[in-house]
Amino acid sequence: MPRSLKNCSSLQVINVAYNQLSGNISEEFGLYPYADYIKLNNNKFYGQLPWNWSGYLTLTELRISNNNLSGRIPAGLGEVSRLQKLHLSSNHLHGKIPRSLGKLTLLLELNLDSNDLSGNIPSEIGQMSRLLNLSLSANNLSGSIPEQIGNCTQLLDLNLSQNALIDSIPSQIGNLPSLATLDLSQNMLESKLPPELGEMKSIETMNLSHNRISGFIPKSFDHCFSLISIDISYNQLEGPLPNISAFQKAPFDSLRNNKGLCGSVTGLKPCSQSTQRNTSRRTTKRMIFVVVAPILATTFLLVVVVGIFILARSRKRSVESKPQEFTRNMFTVWSFDGKMVYENIIDAIENFDPKYCIGAGGFGSVFRAELPNGQVVAVKKLHGMDDGALRRPKDFANEIRALTNIRHRNIVKLYGFCSHVQHTFLVYEFLEGGSLMHLLTNDETATKFEWIKRVSIVKDVANALSYMHQNCSPSIIHRDISSKNILLDSEYQAHISDFGTARILRPDSSHWTSFAGTHGYAAPELAYTMEVNEKCDVYSFGVLALEVIMGKHPGDFILSTLSASSSTSAVYGVLLRDIVDPRLLSPSKQESKQVTLVAKLALSCIEPNPQLRPTMKQVCVQLLKEIPSQVNIFPVVTIGQLLDLEITNV
C-alpha cells in the first residue's frame, strides 16, 4: 500500500479487499474520521491495530479478516459508537476480548474466530441487543458461556466452537427466539442439556458434538420441529432419541460415541421397553462408583492419591497373611456408570490381550478399546509388581492430579481411571493419528507430513506448554516432552500426553526432585541439578521442534552446537536447508519463512544456559511473527546467521 494513503484523511470509503496487498497496518494507515466503512480483508497486512479509535465518527463497518495481524484487540474499538459490523477473524490476535466492546450497542455482526484469543467471554456482550451474528470459534477462550448472551434476542447465528469453554450450557440460550444456527462443538461443556434448547422455535442447525454433555435428551426436543440438522456425537448422552426427523434421520456419525443412546437409527442399539428417560430410576445395584464433578474433583483425588499409597504399602504385607478381601473396584469415569464401563473395557480388550496393545513404555502399556456404543478409548495399564502393587504409584497419582487440573484442546483428555487389586489403568480419548515419533520414523507417513502441518504441530505444542506454565495455577511442568508423548488426531492436531512425571509447582513446596524425562530431550542442567522449573520443558520443546523440521532426532546436531567453541566453528556455516527433512520437497516461499522461524526459535530454546532460554509464552508470541526479509532466505541462510536474525511483528 502506498504510504501516501495515510494523508488522505477525507476518505469516506476504503475497500481494497481480496488482493495480495501487504504492509504494516499501524504505519501505512492513518486516521479517517469520515470513513463509512473500511474493508481490508483477505490481504497480507501485518502489524498491530491502532489503539485510538475515538476519531472514527461515522464508521459503520470494519473488516480486516484473513490477514496477519498480531497483538491485542484494542479497547478503543468500543468508542466507535456507530459500528455495525466488526470482522477480525483469521489473524493472530491474542489476549482477552475487551469488555469495552459491549458499548457497541448498534453492532449487528461480531466475528473474531480463528485467532489466539484467551480468557473468558465478557458478559458485556449481552449489551449488544441488536446483534445478529456472533462467531468466536477456534480460539483459546475458557470459562463459562455468559448467560447474558440470552439478552441478544435478535441473534440468528451463534458459533462458540473449538474453544475450551466449561460448565453447563446456559438455559438463556434456549430463550433466543430467532436463533437458527447454534454451534458449541469441541469444547468441554458438561452437565445436562437444558430443556429450553428444545423449545427454540427457529433453530435449524445445532452442533453440540465433542463435549462432555451427559444425561437424557430432554422431552422438549420432541416438539422442536424447526430443527433440520443435529450433531451430538462424542458426548456422554444416553436414552432414546427424540421423535422428530432431525434425530430419527440423522446419520450415525452425528450420534456416535455417546454413553448409551438408543433408537432406530442404524448403528444404535434399539431401545428396550424398560428404557426410561427419568434418570432417578436407574438401578443402584452396582460397584462403589463416584461421579466426579469438576468442583469436587480435586478433593476426591486427594482421597484417591492417599488411598493408592496406603493400598500399595499394605498389599505386600497382607497378601501372605490372609486371603485378599478387597474385591471392590475403585473406578471413576466422569458421568459414566463405573461398573458398566469397567466391564466393557475388560471385555473389549479381552482382559488386556496383547493383540490390542498399541504401545508400551516404562510406565505402562496402552491398549485400544472399542466400547459397545462404538466409542474408542485408549487404556493405559500401569505396570505392577508380582504381588499386585503398583511399580510406580506416584506416577499414577501425578497423572490424575495433573490432567484433572488441565483443560486445553492440545492436551489429551483423561476420561477416568481404575485402581483394582488385579490391575490399575487410566482411560483417555483415543487419538487415531498415533504418536509424532511413529509418524516421523515411517517414510510413507513422513512424506505426507507437509511443512504447513509440521509448523502447525510445533505451534500446538507451544500453546499447550504455555498454558500449563502460565495459565494453570499452580503451574504444571511436564518434564518428559518428546515425540513419543505427542499424539495426533486425524487432522494432525497435536496433543501432549503422558503426565506420569509431571510436577505441579506449588509455591509452598520444594522444586527439587529426582531425574525424570527421556534422554536426548532432557535439559543438560539436569545432569548437575535436580531443580525443576519451566525452562526444562522449554529445552525439550526446542529439541522436539528441531526434530519436526529435521525429520529425525537432532542429537548429533545439538552436540555439535554445544561443543562449538566460537561462531567460526563449522557447524555455524551449515546451511539450514541442508539439515531439514530431505524426504519433503523444498518449502514454498511462505512455508520457508515459517520453517526458518521455527528453526530460529528452536535454537533459542536449546540454549545451554537455562536463564537465556525464552519462556513458552514468549515462544508463542514469537511464532506469530516473521523473519524480516523480502526475499526467500531459506536456501542461503546458515545456522550462524540464523542465530543472529531478528524477528519482527507481522
Residue pairs with C-beta under 8 A, 6 or more apart in sequence:
1 16
1 21
1 22
1 23
1 28
1 29
1 45
2 28
3 27
3 28
5 28
5 29
5 30
6 28
6 29
6 30
7 30
8 30
8 32
9 30
9 31
9 32
9 33
9 34
10 32
10 34
11 32
11 34
11 35
12 34
12 35
12 36
12 58
13 35
13 36
13 37
14 32
14 35
14 37
14 38
14 39
14 40
15 37
15 38
15 39
16 39
16 40
16 43
17 39
17 40
17 41
17 42
17 43
17 63
18 41
18 42
18 43
19 42
19 43
20 43
20 44
21 40
21 43
21 44
21 45
22 43
22 44
22 45
22 46
23 45
23 46
23 47
24 45
24 46
24 47
24 649
25 40
25 45
25 46
25 47
25 48
25 49
25 64
25 67
25 69
26 47
26 48
26 49
26 50
27 47
29 50
31 55
31 56
32 38
32 56
32 59
33 55
33 56
33 57
33 58
34 57
34 58
35 56
35 58
35 59
36 58
36 59
36 60
36 61
37 59
37 60
37 61
37 62
37 63
37 85
38 59
38 61
38 62
38 63
38 64
39 61
39 63
40 63
40 64
40 67
41 63
41 64
41 65
41 66
41 67
41 87
42 65
42 66
42 67
43 66
43 67
44 67
44 68
45 64
45 67
45 68
45 69
46 67
46 68
46 69
46 70
46 626
46 649
46 650
47 69
47 70
47 71
47 649
47 650
48 69
48 70
48 71
48 72
48 649
49 64
49 69
49 71
49 73
49 74
49 77
49 88
50 74
50 76
51 74
51 75
51 76
52 74
52 76
53 74
53 76
53 77
53 79
53 80
54 76
54 79
56 79
56 80
57 82
58 82
59 80
59 82
59 83
60 82
60 83
60 84
60 85
61 83
61 84
61 85
62 77
62 80
62 83
62 85
62 86
62 87
62 88
63 85
63 87
64 87
64 88
64 91
65 87
65 88
65 89
65 90
65 91
65 111
66 89
66 90
66 91
67 90
67 91
68 91
68 92
68 626
68 650
69 88
69 91
69 92
69 93
70 91
70 92
70 93
70 94
70 624
70 625
70 649
70 650
71 93
71 94
71 95
71 649
72 93
72 94
72 95
72 96
73 88
73 93
73 95
73 97
73 98
73 101
73 112
73 117
74 98
75 98
75 99
75 100
76 100
77 83
77 86
77 98
77 100
77 101
77 104
78 98
78 100
78 101
78 102
78 103
78 104
79 100
79 103
80 104
81 103
81 104
81 106
82 106
83 104
83 106
83 107
84 106
84 107
84 108
84 109
85 107
85 108
85 109
86 101
86 104
86 107
86 109
86 110
86 111
87 109
87 111
88 111
88 112
88 115
89 111
89 112
89 113
89 114
89 115
89 135
90 113
90 114
90 115
91 114
91 115
92 115
92 116
92 624
92 650
93 112
93 115
93 116
93 117
94 115
94 116
94 117
94 118
94 620
94 621
94 624
95 117
95 118
95 119
96 117
96 118
96 119
96 120
96 122
97 112
97 117
97 119
97 121
97 122
97 136
97 141
98 122
99 122
99 124
100 124
101 107
101 110
101 122
101 124
101 125
101 128
102 122
102 124
102 125
102 126
102 127
102 128
103 124
103 127
104 110
104 128
105 127
105 128
105 129
105 130
106 130
107 128
107 130
107 131
108 130
108 131
108 132
108 133
109 131
109 132
109 133
110 125
110 128
110 131
110 133
110 134
110 135
110 136
111 133
111 135
112 135
112 136
112 139
113 135
113 136
113 137
113 138
113 139
113 159
114 137
114 138
114 139
115 138
115 139
116 139
116 140
116 463
116 620
116 624
117 136
117 139
117 140
117 141
118 139
118 140
118 141
118 142
118 471
119 141
119 142
119 143
120 141
120 142
120 143
120 144
120 146
121 136
121 141
121 143
121 145
121 146
121 149
121 160
121 165
122 146
123 146
123 147
123 148
124 148
125 131
125 134
125 146
125 148
125 149
125 152
126 146
126 148
126 149
126 150
126 151
126 152
127 148
127 151
128 152
129 151
129 152
129 153
129 154
130 154
131 152
131 154
131 155
132 154
132 155
132 156
132 157
133 155
133 156
133 157
134 149
134 152
134 155
134 157
134 158
134 159
134 160
135 157
135 159
136 159
136 160
136 163
137 159
137 160
137 161
137 162
137 163
137 183
138 161
138 162
138 163
139 162
139 163
140 163
140 164
140 408
140 409
140 463
140 467
141 160
141 163
141 164
141 165
142 163
142 164
142 165
142 166
142 407
142 471
143 165
143 166
143 167
144 165
144 166
144 167
144 168
144 170
145 160
145 165
145 167
145 169
145 170
145 173
145 184
145 189
146 170
147 170
147 171
147 172
148 172
149 155
149 158
149 170
149 172
149 173
149 176
150 170
150 172
150 173
150 175
150 176
151 172
152 176
153 175
153 176
153 177
153 178
154 178
155 176
155 178
155 179
156 178
156 179
156 180
156 181
157 179
157 180
157 181
158 173
158 176
158 179
158 181
158 182
158 183
159 181
159 183
160 183
160 184
160 187
161 183
161 184
161 185
161 186
161 187
161 207
162 185
162 186
162 187
162 409
163 186
163 187
163 409
164 187
164 188
164 407
164 408
164 409
165 184
165 187
165 188
165 189
166 187
166 188
166 189
166 190
166 294
166 407
167 189
167 190
167 191
167 294
168 189
168 190
168 191
168 192
168 194
169 184
169 189
169 191
169 193
169 194
169 197
169 208
169 213
170 194
171 194
171 195
171 196
172 196
173 179
173 182
173 194
173 196
173 197
174 194
174 195
174 196
174 197
174 198
174 199
174 200
175 196
176 200
177 200
177 201
177 202
178 202
179 200
179 202
179 203
180 202
180 203
180 204
180 205
181 203
181 204
181 205
181 206
182 197
182 203
182 205
182 206
182 207
182 208
183 205
183 206
183 207
184 207
184 208
184 211
185 207
185 208
185 209
185 210
185 211
185 231
186 209
186 210
186 211
186 409
187 210
187 211
188 211
188 212
188 407
189 208
189 211
189 212
189 213
190 211
190 212
190 213
190 214
190 294
190 334
190 335
191 213
191 214
191 215
192 213
192 214
192 215
192 216
192 218
193 208
193 213
193 215
193 217
193 218
193 237
194 218
195 218
195 219
195 220
196 220
197 203
197 206
197 218
197 220
197 221
198 217
198 218
198 219
198 220
198 221
198 222
198 223
198 224
198 242
199 220
199 223
199 224
200 224
200 226
201 226
202 226
203 224
203 226
203 227
204 226
204 227
204 228
204 229
205 227
205 228
205 229
206 227
206 229
206 230
206 231
207 229
207 230
207 231
208 231
208 232
208 235
209 231
209 232
209 233
209 234
209 235
209 254
210 233
210 234
210 235
211 234
211 235
212 235
212 236
212 334
212 335
213 232
213 235
213 236
213 237
214 235
214 236
214 237
214 238
214 259
214 335
215 237
215 238
215 279
216 237
216 238
216 239
216 277
216 278
216 279
217 232
217 237
217 239
217 240
217 241
217 242
217 247
219 242
219 277
221 227
221 242
221 244
221 247
222 242
222 243
222 244
223 244
224 242
224 244
224 246
225 244
227 244
227 246
228 246
229 246
229 250
229 254
230 246
230 247
230 250
230 254
231 250
231 254
232 254
232 255
232 258
233 253
233 254
233 255
233 256
233 257
233 258
234 256
234 257
234 258
234 375
235 257
235 258
235 259
236 258
236 259
236 334
236 335
236 336
237 258
237 259
237 260
237 261
238 258
238 259
238 260
238 261
239 260
239 261
239 262
239 271
239 275
239 276
239 277
240 261
240 262
240 263
240 271
240 275
240 277
241 247
241 248
241 250
241 255
241 261
241 262
241 263
241 265
241 268
247 255
247 263
247 265
248 263
248 264
248 265
250 265
252 265
252 266
252 267
252 268
255 261
255 265
255 267
255 268
256 267
256 373
256 374
256 375
257 373
257 374
257 375
257 376
258 373
258 375
259 335
259 336
259 337
259 373
260 373
261 268
261 373
262 268
262 269
262 270
262 271
262 272
262 275
263 270
263 271
264 270
267 374
269 372
269 373
276 282
286 337
286 338
286 339
286 340
287 328
287 329
287 331
287 338
287 339
287 342
288 328
288 329
288 330
288 338
289 331
289 332
289 337
289 338
289 339
290 300
290 332
290 338
291 332
291 334
291 335
292 300
292 332
292 334
297 404
298 404
298 405
300 332
301 400
301 401
301 404
304 330
304 397
304 400
304 419
305 397
305 400
305 401
307 330
307 419
308 390
308 393
308 396
308 397
308 419
309 393
309 397
311 326
311 389
311 419
312 389
312 390
312 393
313 389
315 387
315 388
315 389
315 421
316 387
316 389
318 324
319 387
319 388
324 421
326 421
327 421
329 338
329 339
329 342
329 418
329 419
329 420
330 418
330 419
330 420
331 338
331 339
331 341
331 342
331 416
331 417
331 418
331 419
331 420
332 338
332 416
332 417
332 418
333 341
333 415
333 416
333 427
334 415
334 416
336 415
336 416
338 416
341 371
341 416
341 427
342 418
344 369
344 371
344 372
345 369
345 371
345 377
345 379
345 425
345 427
346 352
348 356
348 369
348 370
348 371
348 372
349 356
349 367
349 368
349 369
349 379
350 356
352 365
352 367
352 381
352 423
356 367
356 368
356 369
357 365
357 366
357 367
358 366
358 367
358 368
358 378
358 434
359 365
359 366
359 435
360 366
361 484
361 498
362 383
363 380
363 382
363 383
363 392
363 395
363 498
363 500
364 380
364 381
364 382
364 383
364 425
365 380
365 381
365 383
366 378
366 379
366 380
366 381
367 378
367 379
367 380
367 381
368 376
368 378
368 379
368 430
369 376
369 377
369 378
369 379
370 376
371 377
376 430
376 432
377 415
377 427
377 428
377 429
377 430
378 427
378 428
378 429
378 430
378 431
379 425
379 426
379 427
379 428
380 425
380 426
380 428
381 423
381 424
381 425
382 390
382 391
382 392
382 395
382 396
382 423
382 424
382 425
382 426
383 390
383 391
383 392
384 390
384 391
384 423
384 424
385 391
388 421
388 422
390 396
390 424
392 500
395 500
395 501
396 417
396 419
396 424
396 426
396 500
398 499
398 500
398 501
398 502
398 503
399 414
399 426
399 498
399 499
399 500
399 502
400 414
400 417
400 426
401 504
402 476
402 499
402 502
402 504
403 411
403 412
403 413
403 414
403 499
404 414
405 472
405 476
405 504
406 467
406 468
406 472
406 476
408 463
408 464
408 467
408 468
409 493
410 460
410 461
410 463
410 464
410 467
410 493
410 494
410 495
410 496
411 464
411 467
411 468
411 495
411 496
411 497
412 428
412 429
412 431
412 487
412 495
412 496
412 497
413 428
413 429
414 426
414 427
414 428
415 427
415 428
415 429
416 426
416 427
417 424
417 425
417 426
417 427
418 424
418 425
418 426
418 427
428 497
431 487
431 488
431 489
431 495
432 489
432 490
433 439
433 487
433 488
433 489
433 490
433 492
434 487
434 488
435 483
435 484
435 485
435 486
435 487
435 488
436 457
436 483
436 484
436 486
436 487
436 488
436 494
436 544
436 548
437 482
437 483
437 484
437 486
438 445
439 445
439 446
439 449
439 488
440 446
440 449
440 483
440 547
440 548
440 551
440 552
443 583
446 551
446 581
446 583
446 584
447 583
447 584
449 492
449 584
450 584
451 584
451 587
451 588
451 591
451 594
451 595
452 591
452 594
453 492
454 548
454 549
454 595
454 598
455 591
455 594
455 595
455 598
456 492
456 493
456 494
457 486
457 488
457 492
457 493
457 494
457 548
458 544
458 545
458 548
458 598
458 623
459 620
459 623
460 493
460 494
460 495
461 481
461 486
461 494
461 496
461 541
461 544
461 545
462 541
462 616
462 619
462 620
462 623
463 620
464 494
464 495
464 496
465 478
465 481
465 496
465 537
465 538
465 541
465 616
466 615
466 616
466 617
466 619
466 620
468 475
468 476
468 477
468 478
468 537
469 475
469 476
469 477
469 534
469 537
469 615
469 616
469 617
470 615
470 616
470 617
474 504
474 505
474 506
474 507
475 504
475 505
475 534
476 499
476 502
476 503
476 504
476 505
477 502
477 503
477 504
477 505
477 532
477 533
477 534
477 536
477 537
478 485
478 496
478 499
478 501
478 502
478 537
478 540
479 501
479 502
479 503
479 516
479 517
479 532
479 536
479 537
480 498
480 500
480 501
480 502
480 516
480 517
480 518
480 521
480 540
481 496
481 521
481 537
481 540
481 541
481 544
482 517
482 518
482 520
482 521
482 540
482 543
482 544
483 544
483 547
483 553
484 498
484 518
485 496
485 497
485 498
486 494
486 495
486 496
486 497
486 544
487 494
487 495
487 497
488 494
488 495
489 495
501 516
501 517
503 511
503 513
503 532
505 511
505 532
505 533
505 534
511 531
511 532
511 533
512 530
512 531
512 532
513 530
513 532
514 530
515 522
515 526
515 530
517 526
517 536
517 540
520 543
520 553
520 555
521 539
521 540
521 543
521 544
522 536
522 539
522 540
523 535
523 536
523 539
523 540
523 610
524 539
524 562
524 608
525 536
525 610
526 536
533 610
534 615
534 616
535 610
535 611
535 613
536 610
537 616
538 605
538 610
538 613
538 614
538 615
538 616
538 619
539 605
539 606
539 610
539 613
541 602
541 605
541 616
541 619
542 601
542 602
542 603
542 604
542 605
542 606
542 613
543 553
543 554
543 558
543 602
543 605
543 606
545 598
545 599
545 601
545 602
545 605
546 554
546 557
546 558
546 599
546 602
546 603
546 606
547 553
547 554
548 598
549 580
549 581
549 595
549 598
549 599
549 602
550 557
550 579
550 580
550 581
551 580
551 581
551 582
551 583
551 584
552 581
554 579
557 571
557 579
558 606
560 569
560 571
561 571
561 603
561 606
561 639
562 608
564 570
564 571
564 572
567 640
567 643
571 639
572 638
572 639
572 640
572 643
573 638
573 639
573 640
574 638
574 639
575 635
575 636
575 637
575 638
575 639
576 595
576 596
576 599
576 634
576 637
576 638
576 639
576 642
577 586
577 634
577 635
579 639
580 587
580 595
580 599
586 592
586 634
586 635
587 594
587 595
587 634
589 632
592 632
592 633
592 634
592 635
593 626
593 627
593 629
593 632
593 634
595 634
596 627
596 633
596 634
596 637
596 642
597 622
597 623
597 625
597 626
597 627
597 647
598 623
599 642
600 627
600 642
600 643
600 645
600 647
601 614
601 619
601 622
601 623
603 639
603 642
603 643
604 613
604 614
605 613
605 614
605 619
606 613
607 613
614 622
622 647
624 650
625 647
625 648
625 649
625 650
626 647
626 648
626 649
626 650
627 633
627 645
627 647
628 646
628 647
628 648
637 645
